[in-house]
Amino acid sequence: MTEAQAPINAPARHTFDISIVGAGIIGLALARELSARWPKASILLLEQNDGVGQETSSRNSEVIHAGLYYPPGSLKARLCVRGNALLYSYCARHDIPHRRIGKLIVAQQGEELSLDQLQASALACGVDSLTRLSAQDLTRLEPQVRASAALWSPDTGIVDSHALMQNLQYEAEKNGVLCATRSRFMRAECRGPGIFDIDIDADSDHNNDVKDIFCIRSRMLINCAGLSAGRVAASISGIDQQLIPEMHLVKGNYFSLSGRSPFRHLIYPVPDARQRGLGIHTTLDLAGQCRFGPDIEPVSSISYRVHETRRSAFADAIKTYYPALDETRLQPAYAGIRPRLSPAFADFMIQDEYVHGCPGLIQLFGIESPGLTASLALAELVTLKLQDQAPL
Ligand SMILES: Cc1cc2nc3c(=O)[nH]c(=O)nc-3n(C[C@H](O)[C@H](O)[C@H](O)COP(=O)(O)OP(=O)(O)OC[C@H]3O[C@@H](n4cnc5c(N)ncnc54)[C@H](O)[C@@H]3O)c2cc1C
């Protein structure tokens, strides 16, 4: 049977209380939270790839953000601050490799005012841990960095995102969640309040013309398909298509620095207001390897290749705060793609019944940075929304 011919009317073979589309960090955090909150609920977590977390959730900086950059009161600000605390505590309880190594935001001559603005905005978001450093203080902490002033953020850290996702999957499965990989959500029809018939392609090879489609029924449906969230939303019949936001794909490339890292902390320039990015910054992984990025590259399709040609733009940006950079040590590393909702600031978008009028359906759009940091807080919030809409 071809994809186009597959009927949605096939009798549903299984019934679930909750179906989640997408096993990135958000789907995994949700599966864990929902299964802990409702131990008797039957929960299905659908993932199209061979394994969980193979898209944006494994193509990021692995930074636990402190919540400095987002407008006060926005979901990004609130969920980042709450998520930061939840994530440190979760990592400590479950022995997930992480380090609270701290971050320096460094200003060049003439940019000092941006540090004041950032500190004031962070304070309005509830982040009161930032301290101002002089050029001398900075040199003591990071002798290789050149800047005229800096902000020190002690609550920024790094985490092993793969270990985190594995642990969330382990906990969810222990609580009874059925995590189905190689299982692609194809389409759903809302047959009434809290009744979704969902077609799933359980074919291991999605390029194959012959599809193995089966149908399940679910009381609740959560779309956290990341870069494909818009496509998934468009495949749910009965939803106003005008509500599906346009997505702008913005690639972020990384270069790694071969050899020993010259830094002990994360180093960020002042944010680039024009490009709505954090600027090409320095992060470290848990093994101490130094990498730079992500940059900002609007794209029209998904390709994770990092082109050599970007090296000189990286070198120029890095040299503003690390003049001793030896460009030959820069190696193209990896890339991730942001599911951005607007070229200007756009908040995380959570659409529930009050937006689309369909009880039991939650859709998440634009879960770009700080989605990793916010994941446990986002899971908490969605669980509360479901409890409110369709208690189990
Ligand atoms: C370059 C970059 C750097 C970042 N750095 C940081 C950082 O340092 N700190 C931070 O907090 N955040 C960071 N982020 C943000 C963070 O990585 C994301 O917010 C987070 O990973 C989003 O997770 P997700 O689960 O929504 O999406 P994804 O990880 O993309 O998961 C979605 C899943 O849905 C699956 N799926 C899609 N369609 C279907 C379908 N039809 N059927 C079944 N499954 C489907 C996909 O295969 C995928 O596994 C960064 C993002 C980028 C791009």
The ligand as an SDF file (V2000), in Angstrom:
LIG
                    3D

 53 58  0  0  0  0  0  0  0  0999 V2000
   22.9410   24.8910   17.0690 C   0  0  0  0  0  0  0  0  0  0  0  0
   22.1060   24.7150   18.3140 C   0  0  0  0  0  0  0  0  0  0  0  0
   22.6680   24.9060   19.5530 C   0  0  0  0  0  0  0  0  0  0  0  0
   21.8930   24.7640   20.7200 C   0  0  0  0  0  0  0  0  0  0  0  0
   22.4930   24.8710   21.9370 N   0  0  0  0  0  0  0  0  0  0  0  0
   21.7440   24.7170   23.0580 C   0  0  0  0  0  0  0  0  0  0  0  0
   22.3490   24.7970   24.3410 C   0  0  0  0  0  0  0  0  0  0  0  0
   23.5640   24.9000   24.4680 O   0  0  0  0  0  0  0  0  0  0  0  0
   21.5440   24.7220   25.4260 N   0  0  0  0  0  0  0  0  0  0  0  0
   20.1920   24.5880   25.3260 C   0  0  0  0  0  0  0  0  0  0  0  0
   19.5150   24.6010   26.3560 O   0  0  0  0  0  0  0  0  0  0  0  0
   19.6040   24.4310   24.1170 N   0  0  0  0  0  0  0  0  0  0  0  0
   20.3400   24.4730   22.9880 C   0  0  0  0  0  0  0  0  0  0  0  0
   19.7700   24.3190   21.7620 N   0  0  0  0  0  0  0  0  0  0  0  0
   18.3400   24.0100   21.6860 C   0  0  0  0  0  0  0  0  0  0  0  0
   18.0630   22.5300   21.9140 C   0  0  0  0  0  0  0  0  0  0  0  0
   19.0060   21.7200   21.2760 O   0  0  0  0  0  0  0  0  0  0  0  0
   16.6590   22.2290   21.3840 C   0  0  0  0  0  0  0  0  0  0  0  0
   15.7560   23.1760   21.9260 O   0  0  0  0  0  0  0  0  0  0  0  0
   16.1720   20.8550   21.7460 C   0  0  0  0  0  0  0  0  0  0  0  0
   17.1210   19.8810   21.4070 O   0  0  0  0  0  0  0  0  0  0  0  0
   14.8610   20.5790   21.0420 C   0  0  0  0  0  0  0  0  0  0  0  0
   14.4540   19.2780   21.3420 O   0  0  0  0  0  0  0  0  0  0  0  0
   13.1990   18.6480   20.6440 P   0  0  0  0  0  0  0  0  0  0  0  0
   12.9310   17.3740   21.3370 O   0  0  0  0  0  0  0  0  0  0  0  0
   12.1100   19.6700   20.5790 O   0  0  0  0  0  0  0  0  0  0  0  0
   13.6180   18.4530   19.1140 O   0  0  0  0  0  0  0  0  0  0  0  0
   14.4640   17.2470   18.3970 P   0  0  0  0  0  0  0  0  0  0  0  0
   15.6640   16.8980   19.1510 O   0  0  0  0  0  0  0  0  0  0  0  0
   14.6280   17.7040   16.9990 O   0  0  0  0  0  0  0  0  0  0  0  0
   13.4450   16.0470   18.4920 O   0  0  0  0  0  0  0  0  0  0  0  0
   12.3200   15.9300   17.6580 C   0  0  0  0  0  0  0  0  0  0  0  0
   12.1910   14.4610   17.3250 C   0  0  0  0  0  0  0  0  0  0  0  0
   10.9870   14.2540   16.6060 O   0  0  0  0  0  0  0  0  0  0  0  0
   11.2150   13.2300   15.6740 C   0  0  0  0  0  0  0  0  0  0  0  0
   10.1710   13.2980   14.6530 N   0  0  0  0  0  0  0  0  0  0  0  0
    9.9730   14.2940   13.7520 C   0  0  0  0  0  0  0  0  0  0  0  0
    8.9200   14.0030   12.9610 N   0  0  0  0  0  0  0  0  0  0  0  0
    8.4520   12.7990   13.3660 C   0  0  0  0  0  0  0  0  0  0  0  0
    7.3790   11.9570   12.9230 C   0  0  0  0  0  0  0  0  0  0  0  0
    6.5890   12.3160   11.9100 N   0  0  0  0  0  0  0  0  0  0  0  0
    7.1780   10.7750   13.5580 N   0  0  0  0  0  0  0  0  0  0  0  0
    7.9900   10.3930   14.5950 C   0  0  0  0  0  0  0  0  0  0  0  0
    9.0290   11.1470   15.0300 N   0  0  0  0  0  0  0  0  0  0  0  0
    9.2460   12.3370   14.4400 C   0  0  0  0  0  0  0  0  0  0  0  0
   12.6080   13.5430   15.1560 C   0  0  0  0  0  0  0  0  0  0  0  0
   13.1810   12.4140   14.5250 O   0  0  0  0  0  0  0  0  0  0  0  0
   13.3120   13.9620   16.4220 C   0  0  0  0  0  0  0  0  0  0  0  0
   13.9720   12.8910   17.0530 O   0  0  0  0  0  0  0  0  0  0  0  0
   20.5220   24.4440   20.5970 C   0  0  0  0  0  0  0  0  0  0  0  0
   19.9600   24.2400   19.3370 C   0  0  0  0  0  0  0  0  0  0  0  0
   20.7360   24.3660   18.1980 C   0  0  0  0  0  0  0  0  0  0  0  0
   20.1290   24.1210   16.8440 C   0  0  0  0  0  0  0  0  0  0  0  0
  1  2  1  0
  2  3  1  0
  2 52  2  0
  3  4  2  0
  4  5  1  0
  4 50  1  0
  5  6  2  0
  6  7  1  0
  6 13  1  0
  7  8  2  0
  7  9  1  0
  9 10  1  0
 10 11  2  0
 10 12  1  0
 12 13  2  0
 13 14  1  0
 14 15  1  0
 14 50  1  0
 15 16  1  0
 16 17  1  0
 16 18  1  0
 18 19  1  0
 18 20  1  0
 20 21  1  0
 20 22  1  0
 22 23  1  0
 23 24  1  0
 24 25  2  0
 24 26  1  0
 24 27  1  0
 27 28  1  0
 28 29  2  0
 28 30  1  0
 28 31  1  0
 31 32  1  0
 32 33  1  0
 33 34  1  0
 33 48  1  0
 34 35  1  0
 35 36  1  0
 35 46  1  0
 36 37  1  0
 36 45  1  0
 37 38  2  0
 38 39  1  0
 39 40  1  0
 39 45  2  0
 40 41  1  0
 40 42  2  0
 42 43  1  0
 43 44  2  0
 44 45  1  0
 46 47  1  0
 46 48  1  0
 48 49  1  0
 50 51  2  0
 51 52  1  0
 52 53  1  0
M  END
$$$$
